[in-house]
Every structure is written in structure tokens, then in C-alpha cells.
Amino acid sequence: MAHYLDPRNDLTFKRVFGEHKHLCMSLLNSMLPLEKPVVGIEYQTGELLPEIEILRNSIVDVRCTDSDGQQFIVEMQMYWTESFKSRVLLNASKAYVMQLNRAERYELLQPVYALSFVNEIFEKSPEMQDVYYHHYKTVNIKNTQKQIKGLEFVFIELPKFRPQSHGEKKLHELRLRFLTEINERTREVPAELLENSYTQEAIRYMEISAYTKEQLFTYDKFRDGIMTERSVISDAWHKGEETGLQKGRKEGIKEAALNLLQMGISPEDIMQSTRLTEDEIRSLQTAKTSERKNCR
């Protein structure tokens, strides 16, 4: 009986979508609201943005350009913070602006699409509890049919996805089922996934027998990195809570915020989670900078 790996891992995600153009194109065509289907792509290499040290294992991405010059950034985000939205915006914007080196006129700039699969729930309001697909673009607020084209963003909350068996969305759903139903606990693959040539091939790349010992070591290292990052961030909060019992709630929250700042979490995310003000966060940063100078 075959045993499978999780396609959300860096190694497996890039094997499927970063090495097989037809599988990547099929994913783009089924997930994005494109005016016409992608028929050819070329992969792009190199990082657009520097890594966030504490979250370096949380982001998996594949970048490509189609035959029309449109760019696509496909990401798997294993750990979510609100700052990821800003990161995705900056990433896509940088890809868009970098076209100026070869575009003679502004009107020759081609769109950039950012497709982000998120392995956590980030829209938690009651009215959004069943909505897993989020499409953002620049539109006129009084007439949403009027759009400034250039950047579009799709965020998909994988934990919210539930198959609906809509005929017109069959390919869309099969691809999401591949990402959410195939993992290390899978012993029997659903028949619907094997009936489709795309998902059948992708599942074949998830068989553990298709990987060397060295590759499996890399797979485990990525998975362990995710668990470590979650643990470090959780420990920082618990440390703040324990300090709070001794010094009072406010001081404890500040201690937790300082720990998170040291780990590279953005001030915006910390403000949202702790309810500290911008001035209080800035004060913590200033105090930490002064402490470092005094230690030299």
C-alpha cells in the first residue's frame, strides 16, 4: 500500500508546481479569474523580498510568467499573520514595477497575479465563516465594474474548503482536494482524484517511494521548522502571560510584544494582537535599541 507525503511541504509543492509546467498552468487556470487561459509559462528564479528570519520556513512559492507576459506568484503560507497581506502586496508590486526595465511604455506593463494558499483561517468574522476564496483587485468603489488593472490577489483558506461537487467548478475543487486531502495519513486515495489525469499525476509525485533518503530528510526538516516556529511564537506569548501574573497584565503584554519584536514579527501584527498602541510599540523598540548600544 502506497504512503504519501503532504503537498503543502516546500519539497513536494515545488516538485509538483515548480517542475511541471502543465500542472502549474492547470492550477492557475482553475484558481484565478483570468480573462483567457494560460497556455504557456516560464519559471522565474530569485527572491523578490528578503526572508523574515523567524518565518523563513513558513512560505513556499513558485513564480512564473506566461506567453503574454503576465506574471504569477503562487504561494503556500503555512503560518499566517496579518503582515502577510502586506508582504504579498509588496511582492506583487515589486514584480510589477520590475517590468519597467523592459517595457517601453507604461501601457505595456502586464498584470501580476498573486495566488496564496493559506494553511490557516484568517477571516474569522461570522459572515465569512464559510467563505474560503478571497479575490482582491483595484476597483471604483461606486462602480466595481471599473477596474485599474495591474495587480490582483487571491487568498484561499484551505481549512475552510469543503467540496460542493459543482460541475462547473470540478477542476477547481479537485485541485483543492489534492492540497487538503492528500497527506501522510492518506492510505486510500479518493476515486474522484484518480479519475482526473491532473490530480492522478500530482498524487503520483506524493508517493514516498518517489523520494530519496536525502530528499525525505529535507522534507522532515521543513516540517520540523514549521513546528519550531509555531512553538517559539507560542512560547513568547506564554512567557508574556507568566510575566503578566507577576508584573501585572500590561507589563506582561509588553514583555510578550518585545519578545515578538525580537523574532521579527511586524509591529502591525503585534498591535492587533496585544492592543498596544503605536507609541507603546515604538517605545519598546527604542528601549531595545538603547539597550543594545549600552551593551557595546
VOPAGU-2260 file (C-alpha; in pm, 1 decimal, decimal comma):
REM VOPAGU-2260
SITE   aa  ch    i         X         Y         Z
SITE  MET   A    0       0,0       0,0       0,0
SITE  ALA   A    1     142,3     337,0    -102,4
SITE  HIS   A    2     223,3     600,2     153,7
SITE  TYR   A    3     208,5     966,8      67,1
SITE  LEU   A    4     366,6    1297,3     157,5
SITE  ASP   A    5     192,5    1630,7     213,4
SITE  PRO   A    6     181,5    1856,6     -98,2
SITE  ARG   A    7     194,1    2166,3     122,6
SITE  ASN   A    8     557,0    2099,1     212,9
SITE  ASP   A    9     827,2    2303,2      37,3
SITE  LEU   A   10     982,2    1998,0    -130,7
SITE  THR   A   11     658,6    1845,0    -259,0
SITE  PHE   A   12     482,3    2168,4    -355,8
SITE  LYS   A   13     775,1    2274,8    -571,5
SITE  ARG   A   14     809,5    1928,4    -723,9
SITE  VAL   A   15     451,0    1938,4    -848,0
SITE  PHE   A   16     406,9    2304,1    -939,3
SITE  GLY   A   17     766,0    2418,9    -979,0
SITE  GLU   A   18     888,5    2137,0   -1204,3
SITE  HIS   A   19     586,7    2051,5   -1419,8
SITE  LYS   A   20     459,3    2341,8   -1626,0
SITE  HIS   A   21     134,8    2175,4   -1733,9
SITE  LEU   A   22      38,5    2113,6   -1369,4
SITE  CYS   A   23     119,7    2470,5   -1272,5
SITE  MET   A   24     -81,6    2609,1   -1566,0
SITE  SER   A   25    -375,6    2389,2   -1475,8
SITE  LEU   A   26    -362,8    2520,3   -1119,0
SITE  LEU   A   27    -355,2    2883,1   -1236,7
SITE  ASN   A   28    -642,1    2834,0   -1481,2
SITE  SER   A   29    -862,7    2663,2   -1224,8
SITE  MET   A   30    -795,2    2904,8    -937,1
SITE  LEU   A   31    -763,9    3250,7   -1091,5
SITE  PRO   A   32   -1035,1    3468,4   -1255,3
SITE  LEU   A   33    -845,8    3504,1   -1583,5
SITE  GLU   A   34    -989,6    3659,2   -1898,6
SITE  LYS   A   35    -825,2    3386,5   -2106,6
SITE  PRO   A   36    -647,3    3065,5   -2006,9
SITE  VAL   A   37    -273,6    3039,0   -1958,8
SITE  VAL   A   38    -125,6    2828,3   -2238,7
SITE  GLY   A   39     247,2    2850,9   -2170,3
SITE  ILE   A   40     473,4    2956,2   -1882,4
SITE  GLU   A   41     838,5    3003,2   -1795,5
SITE  TYR   A   42     957,9    2974,4   -1436,9
SITE  GLN   A   43    1129,7    3270,6   -1270,0
SITE  THR   A   44    1403,4    3233,5   -1010,1
SITE  GLY   A   45    1541,2    3456,2    -737,6
SITE  GLU   A   46    1379,1    3611,6    -433,3
SITE  LEU   A   47    1179,8    3932,5    -464,4
SITE  LEU   A   48    1193,2    4004,5     -90,2
SITE  PRO   A   49    1434,7    3904,6     187,8
SITE  GLU   A   50    1322,3    3629,0     421,5
SITE  ILE   A   51    1169,4    3701,0     761,1
SITE  GLU   A   52    1410,3    3505,4     980,7
SITE  ILE   A   53    1156,7    3365,8    1227,4
SITE  LEU   A   54     916,4    3270,8     946,0
SITE  ARG   A   55    1168,4    3153,7     689,1
SITE  ASN   A   56    1013,0    2804,5     680,2
SITE  SER   A   57     652,9    2923,2     654,4
SITE  ILE   A   58     640,2    3043,4     294,7
SITE  VAL   A   59     662,0    2822,7     -13,9
SITE  ASP   A   60     645,0    2992,2    -351,3
SITE  VAL   A   61     664,2    2934,6    -726,2
SITE  ARG   A   62     691,8    3224,1    -971,6
SITE  CYS   A   63     630,5    3212,7   -1344,1
SITE  THR   A   64     547,7    3425,2   -1649,9
SITE  ASP   A   65     308,7    3321,3   -1927,5
SITE  SER   A   66     340,4    3368,4   -2302,7
SITE  ASP   A   67     158,2    3704,1   -2281,8
SITE  GLY   A   68     398,5    3840,8   -2020,4
SITE  GLN   A   69     158,5    3806,7   -1727,9
SITE  GLN   A   70     330,8    3713,2   -1403,2
SITE  PHE   A   71     206,3    3470,4   -1141,3
SITE  ILE   A   72     325,7    3429,4    -784,0
SITE  VAL   A   73     192,0    3110,2    -626,4
SITE  GLU   A   74     247,4    3077,3    -251,9
SITE  MET   A   75     171,7    2825,7      18,3
SITE  GLN   A   76     164,5    3007,5     352,5
SITE  MET   A   77     192,5    2763,5     639,2
SITE  TYR   A   78     175,5    3018,1     922,4
SITE  TRP   A   79     -46,2    3324,3     896,4
SITE  THR   A   80      -8,0    3673,9    1037,8
SITE  GLU   A   81    -180,3    3986,4     911,0
SITE  SER   A   82     150,4    4121,5     784,2
SITE  PHE   A   83     147,5    3852,7     514,0
SITE  LYS   A   84    -112,4    4055,7     326,0
SITE  SER   A   85     131,8    4345,6     314,3
SITE  ARG   A   86     412,5    4111,2     217,4
SITE  VAL   A   87     209,4    3966,5     -71,6
SITE  LEU   A   88     116,6    4318,5    -184,1
SITE  LEU   A   89     480,9    4428,6    -177,2
SITE  ASN   A   90     596,4    4111,1    -352,4
SITE  ALA   A   91     346,9    4150,9    -636,5
SITE  SER   A   92     408,2    4525,3    -663,9
SITE  LYS   A   93     782,3    4471,3    -693,4
SITE  ALA   A   94     727,3    4213,9    -968,8
SITE  TYR   A   95     504,0    4464,9   -1149,7
SITE  VAL   A   96     749,4    4754,6   -1118,0
SITE  MET   A   97    1046,9    4544,9   -1229,3
SITE  GLN   A   98     888,3    4523,0   -1574,7
SITE  LEU   A   99     987,8    4886,7   -1635,7
SITE  ASN   A  100    1333,9    4764,7   -1727,1
SITE  ARG   A  101    1198,8    4609,8   -2045,5
SITE  ALA   A  102     863,8    4784,9   -2107,3
SITE  GLU   A  103     895,3    5089,3   -2335,0
SITE  ARG   A  104     567,9    5244,9   -2223,6
SITE  TYR   A  105     354,1    5215,1   -1911,4
SITE  GLU   A  106      67,2    5067,0   -2109,2
SITE  LEU   A  107     290,6    4772,2   -2199,8
SITE  LEU   A  108     312,4    4662,1   -1836,4
SITE  GLN   A  109     147,4    4322,7   -1788,7
SITE  PRO   A  110     -66,2    4212,9   -1490,9
SITE  VAL   A  111      72,1    4032,2   -1189,6
SITE  TYR   A  112    -145,4    3776,7   -1009,6
SITE  ALA   A  113     -67,3    3659,5    -656,3
SITE  LEU   A  114    -228,3    3327,3    -566,4
SITE  SER   A  115    -184,6    3243,9    -197,8
SITE  PHE   A  116    -293,3    2918,1     -36,8
SITE  VAL   A  117    -315,7    2974,4     337,9
SITE  ASN   A  118    -297,8    2678,2     572,8
SITE  GLU   A  119    -483,3    2864,9     847,5
SITE  ILE   A  120    -808,7    3057,6     890,1
SITE  PHE   A  121    -759,1    3434,6     886,7
SITE  GLU   A  122   -1112,6    3561,1     812,6
SITE  LYS   A  123   -1291,3    3475,1    1136,4
SITE  SER   A  124   -1597,1    3702,1    1132,8
SITE  PRO   A  125   -1936,6    3521,5    1139,1
SITE  GLU   A  126   -2033,4    3641,6     792,2
SITE  MET   A  127   -1710,4    3495,8     648,9
SITE  GLN   A  128   -1713,2    3163,1     829,7
SITE  ASP   A  129   -1793,4    2965,0     513,6
SITE  VAL   A  130   -1602,7    3181,3     265,3
SITE  TYR   A  131   -1265,1    3037,2     173,8
SITE  TYR   A  132   -1197,4    3216,0    -157,8
SITE  HIS   A  133   -1099,1    3583,9    -138,1
SITE  HIS   A  134   -1036,5    3786,0    -454,4
SITE  TYR   A  135    -893,6    4138,2    -432,1
SITE  LYS   A  136    -838,9    4391,8    -710,1
SITE  THR   A  137    -839,0    4770,1    -756,3
SITE  VAL   A  138   -1190,1    4887,5    -842,2
SITE  ASN   A  139   -1402,0    5202,3    -828,6
SITE  ILE   A  140   -1597,1    5180,0    -502,6
SITE  LYS   A  141   -1914,4    5318,9    -665,9
SITE  ASN   A  142   -1889,6    5105,2    -977,2
SITE  THR   A  143   -1693,0    4786,7    -917,6
SITE  GLN   A  144   -1703,6    4705,7   -1289,5
SITE  LYS   A  145   -1447,7    4982,3   -1340,9
SITE  GLN   A  146   -1104,5    4846,9   -1260,3
SITE  ILE   A  147    -744,7    4964,5   -1266,5
SITE  LYS   A  148    -572,3    4655,0   -1399,3
SITE  GLY   A  149    -226,5    4550,9   -1295,3
SITE  LEU   A  150    -243,4    4368,0    -961,6
SITE  GLU   A  151    -486,8    4101,5    -845,6
SITE  PHE   A  152    -474,7    3885,7    -535,6
SITE  VAL   A  153    -645,2    3558,9    -445,8
SITE  PHE   A  154    -619,8    3414,5     -93,9
SITE  ILE   A  155    -757,2    3064,2     -32,9
SITE  GLU   A  156    -812,1    2947,3     325,0
SITE  LEU   A  157    -752,9    2573,3     294,1
SITE  PRO   A  158    -905,5    2472,3     632,1
SITE  LYS   A  159   -1239,8    2623,3     526,2
SITE  PHE   A  160   -1261,5    2440,1     195,1
SITE  ARG   A  161   -1541,4    2183,7     164,4
SITE  PRO   A  162   -1615,4    2004,5    -165,4
SITE  GLN   A  163   -1952,0    2102,4    -313,0
SITE  SER   A  164   -1947,1    1887,5    -630,4
SITE  HIS   A  165   -2041,9    2178,9    -856,0
SITE  GLY   A  166   -1996,2    2061,9   -1214,8
SITE  GLU   A  167   -1871,3    2396,8   -1338,2
SITE  LYS   A  168   -1610,6    2406,3   -1060,7
SITE  LYS   A  169   -1494,5    2045,6   -1083,7
SITE  LEU   A  170   -1132,9    2124,2   -1171,7
SITE  HIS   A  171   -1116,3    2394,4    -905,0
SITE  GLU   A  172   -1241,1    2155,6    -639,2
SITE  LEU   A  173   -1024,3    1861,7    -743,9
SITE  ARG   A  174    -711,4    2071,8    -713,8
SITE  LEU   A  175    -808,6    2192,2    -368,8
SITE  ARG   A  176    -896,1    1838,3    -265,4
SITE  PHE   A  177    -545,4    1734,1    -370,1
SITE  LEU   A  178    -397,6    2003,2    -143,5
SITE  THR   A  179    -623,4    1925,9     152,7
SITE  GLU   A  180    -689,0    1550,3     140,1
SITE  ILE   A  181    -350,9    1404,2      43,2
SITE  ASN   A  182    -105,0    1387,3     332,2
SITE  GLU   A  183      96,4    1149,3     547,9
SITE  ARG   A  184    -222,3     995,6     692,0
SITE  THR   A  185    -363,4     906,2     349,5
SITE  ARG   A  186    -391,4     532,0     293,6
SITE  GLU   A  187    -656,0     524,3      20,0
SITE  VAL   A  188    -688,4     799,8    -240,6
SITE  PRO   A  189   -1047,6     911,4    -321,7
SITE  ALA   A  190   -1160,7     770,8    -656,5
SITE  GLU   A  191   -1252,1    1116,9    -791,4
SITE  LEU   A  192    -891,0    1229,0    -761,1
SITE  LEU   A  193    -764,3     926,9    -952,4
SITE  GLU   A  194   -1016,5     974,4   -1233,0
SITE  ASN   A  195    -865,7    1311,6   -1325,7
SITE  SER   A  196    -533,1    1295,4   -1510,9
SITE  TYR   A  197    -404,0    1612,0   -1340,4
SITE  THR   A  198    -463,7    1500,3    -982,9
SITE  GLN   A  199    -365,4    1143,0   -1064,4
SITE  GLU   A  200     -24,0    1260,8   -1182,3
SITE  ALA   A  201      17,1    1502,9    -890,3
SITE  ILE   A  202     -64,3    1225,8    -641,8
SITE  ARG   A  203     197,5    1004,4    -802,8
SITE  TYR   A  204     456,6    1269,5    -710,9
SITE  MET   A  205     339,1    1245,9    -348,5
SITE  GLU   A  206     425,9     876,8    -313,1
SITE  ILE   A  207     700,1     842,9     -56,1
SITE  SER   A  208     877,3     587,3    -275,8
SITE  ALA   A  209     945,2     864,4    -531,8
SITE  TYR   A  210    1193,0    1035,4    -297,2
SITE  THR   A  211    1546,7     960,2    -190,3
SITE  LYS   A  212    1655,2     943,5     173,7
SITE  GLU   A  213    1820,4    1282,7     136,6
SITE  GLN   A  214    1501,7    1436,1      -2,8
SITE  LEU   A  215    1294,8    1286,3     278,4
SITE  PHE   A  216    1538,9    1437,8     526,1
SITE  THR   A  217    1479,9    1778,6     362,9
SITE  TYR   A  218    1103,7    1717,1     379,5
SITE  ASP   A  219    1120,0    1639,4     752,1
SITE  LYS   A  220    1346,5    1936,6     816,2
SITE  PHE   A  221    1090,8    2173,9     662,4
SITE  ARG   A  222     807,8    2017,7     862,5
SITE  ASP   A  223    1009,0    2037,3    1184,0
SITE  GLY   A  224    1092,3    2401,3    1105,1
SITE  ILE   A  225     722,5    2486,8    1087,3
SITE  MET   A  226     659,0    2319,6    1423,0
SITE  THR   A  227     956,3    2500,2    1576,7
SITE  GLU   A  228     838,4    2840,1    1453,8
SITE  ARG   A  229     491,7    2781,0    1595,7
SITE  SER   A  230     643,4    2670,5    1925,1
SITE  VAL   A  231     878,5    2970,4    1950,2
SITE  ILE   A  232     595,7    3217,7    1889,4
SITE  SER   A  233     366,6    3032,8    2131,9
SITE  ASP   A  234     640,2    3025,1    2397,2
SITE  ALA   A  235     686,4    3400,2    2358,3
SITE  TRP   A  236     320,0    3458,6    2434,9
SITE  HIS   A  237     324,7    3218,7    2729,5
SITE  LYS   A  238     633,3    3391,1    2867,3
SITE  GLY   A  239     449,3    3720,6    2846,8
SITE  GLU   A  240     147,9    3570,0    3022,4
SITE  GLU   A  241     362,4    3433,6    3303,9
SITE  THR   A  242     534,3    3768,7    3340,6
SITE  GLY   A  243     190,7    3926,0    3346,6
SITE  LEU   A  244      97,4    3728,2    3656,0
SITE  GLN   A  245     398,6    3872,1    3833,0
SITE  LYS   A  246     415,0    4227,6    3699,7
SITE  GLY   A  247      57,5    4295,1    3602,5
SITE  ARG   A  248    -128,3    4235,7    3277,8
SITE  LYS   A  249       0,3    4546,0    3096,8
SITE  GLU   A  250     365,6    4475,8    3168,2
SITE  GLY   A  251     319,4    4113,5    3073,3
SITE  ILE   A  252     171,1    4210,1    2739,6
SITE  LYS   A  253     462,3    4446,4    2678,1
SITE  GLU   A  254     706,1    4165,4    2756,7
SITE  ALA   A  255     532,6    3938,9    2504,9
SITE  ALA   A  256     533,8    4218,5    2247,6
SITE  LEU   A  257     907,0    4274,6    2297,5
SITE  ASN   A  258     976,4    3902,7    2250,3
SITE  LEU   A  259     779,1    3902,7    1926,4
SITE  LEU   A  260     957,2    4215,9    1801,0
SITE  GLN   A  261    1289,2    4041,2    1858,7
SITE  MET   A  262    1168,2    3749,2    1646,2
SITE  GLY   A  263    1083,2    3972,2    1351,5
SITE  ILE   A  264     703,1    3985,4    1384,8
SITE  SER   A  265     574,9    4312,2    1240,6
SITE  PRO   A  266     461,7    4597,2    1472,3
SITE  GLU   A  267     123,1    4597,6    1294,7
SITE  ASP   A  268      57,0    4232,7    1383,1
SITE  ILE   A  269     168,7    4288,7    1742,4
SITE  MET   A  270     -54,7    4594,7    1777,2
SITE  GLN   A  271    -354,4    4398,2    1652,0
SITE  SER   A  272    -294,7    4103,0    1884,9
SITE  THR   A  273    -192,5    4289,9    2201,6
SITE  ARG   A  274    -397,8    4607,5    2162,6
SITE  LEU   A  275     -85,5    4808,3    2240,4
SITE  THR   A  276     -71,5    5149,9    2074,7
SITE  GLU   A  277     174,3    5253,4    1805,4
SITE  ASP   A  278     351,4    5478,3    2058,3
SITE  GLU   A  279     388,4    5189,7    2303,8
SITE  ILE   A  280     537,3    4964,2    2035,6
SITE  ARG   A  281     773,4    5243,0    1927,4
SITE  SER   A  282     877,6    5291,4    2288,6
SITE  LEU   A  283     963,3    4921,7    2316,9
SITE  GLN   A  284    1171,9    4941,0    2000,0
SITE  THR   A  285    1355,1    5249,4    2126,7
SITE  ALA   A  286    1426,7    5088,9    2462,6
SITE  LYS   A  287    1562,6    4777,2    2294,1
SITE  THR   A  288    1787,2    4983,8    2065,9
SITE  SER   A  289    1923,8    5178,1    2364,5
SITE  GLU   A  290    1990,0    4853,9    2548,8
SITE  ARG   A  291    2192,6    4718,8    2257,8
SITE  LYS   A  292    2402,9    5036,5    2240,0
SITE  ASN   A  293    2474,9    5024,2    2612,1
SITE  CYS   A  294    2591,2    4665,0    2582,8
SITE  ARG   A  295    2858,7    4755,0    2323,2
